Amino acid sequence: MTKSTLKVAIIGGGSSYTPEIIEGFIKRHAELPIKEIWLVDCEEGKEKVEIVGALAQRMVEKAGNLFDVHITLDRKAALKGADFVCTQFRVGLLKARVRDERTALKYDMIGQETNGVGGFAKAMRTIPVILDICKDMEVLCPDAWLINFTNPSGMVTEAVLKYSNIEKVVGLCNVPVLTEKGLEKHLGLAPNEYQLQVAGLNHFIYIRHLWHQGQDRMKEVLNIVADNPDPLRPKNIPPFKWDPDQVRNLGVVPCCYHRYYYLPDQIMLDEIADEKEHGTRGEIVAKMEQELFELYKDPNLNIKPPQLAGRGGEFYSDAACDLISAIHNDKRTIMHVNVRNNGTIKELPEDCAVEVSSVITSNGPVPLNVERFENPAVVGLMRLMKAFEELTVEAAVTGDYGTMLQALTINPMVRKGEITRKVLDELLEINAEYLPQLASNTNNV
């Protein structure tokens, strides 16, 4: 039965992205009867949630006071009776991201926050917190949907599926949305006149089909991606060029994050040059956020500022609002989300999380079945990355040192041998205050 009013809790409410999701809820008020939104954060994020919360309240007031916006540090109060719980938090804030990036660069590795060393460290910090949130949800809002945007979204979603009692969880990412926007631009398509099918892992998806007027235009899409600086990348990723022979041979279109695996030497040189000139990506984002929050403080500002588009997560909050509306209204639209595999991608384990095109119903996403990947180059790399994710999730829950070492060792972006142990030890040292799982594992004593 559809509820007449809704309560939404946003954990990590002090995020710079919050104005976008507030704008999204305002735009969809006619189809989403939200009565209250709770912006909750931790003590470390108190100043930010108060600033962005005040902006959210001004935005809602400008729109005619459509719903109430509450600002709190009390997670339990925010969760109690919630219908949707949106998670967009960053454990350790951007300072932790910068430390991860600098540690990776120190050992001549790519320091990206959702891949390689950075993705591993972020998962280790984040998974204990998401599982703690799930424990609260089991008591305070057991029927709520958990909509996760927190990176690394695929691994966080998998941790919830494997290690909590929360079944109503969907992971979300803006890469598929940006992919659609790029395709629409280069193919001259309107949003509702084609159907895209993607499949793979979070930040590791491949385009399988693009159907338009009864035809599959994949060959055209392959040629566009092979012959141009990647037209499907977000604004925060500089132009880069795929090897055209490799892309055509794959037979499926890689996403922008595959560049870390297909073009690692060039990306490494680019990261070193960027770090010398501008600092790490985390430091660049920190400067952007500082500027955004100065804007947010303006008592006359009552809209989402256009400068937010440069932050890198453009459209993700809009996608979140679409997802929530599709679930609430049983829209049966197709979106690209992180869900339990259950045989959708036959080359991957049944119980793992995958990112696939799915029909969104009131019972949640129903993944579209994917035909087998034919190219061994795709299958081999995807299985390797899933093994890395499975080991990382296990390590984040158990705190087992050997499992951590295995996870990093098999990741293609991590240097092998004694260097792997050195970088792991350093990551554990700099993140110690955010890793409670280590204290509970006697094998590490």
Protein Blocks (a to p, Z undefined) as FASTA:
>chain_A
ZZfbdcdddehklpmklmmmmmmmmmmmmmmccfbdcddddfklmmmmmmmmmmmmmmmm
mnopabccdddfblklmmnopabdcdfbdehijmlmmmmmmmmmmnopacdfkgcjllmm
mmmmmmmmmmmmmmmmmmmmmmbccddfbdcfklmmmmmmmmccbfbbcdddfklmmmmm
mmmmmnopafklcccddeddehiaccfbdceehiacklmmmmmmmmpccfkbcfklccdd
ddfklmmmnopacdfklmmmmmmmmmmmmmmmmmmmnopfklmmmmmmmmmmmmmmpmkb
ccdcfklmmnopgoklmmmmmmmmmmmnonopacdddddfklmammbcfkbccddddddd
fkbpadddddddfblklmmmmmmmmmmmmmmmmmmmnopaklmmmmmmmpmkbcehjllm
mmmmmmmmmmmmmmmklmmmmklZZ
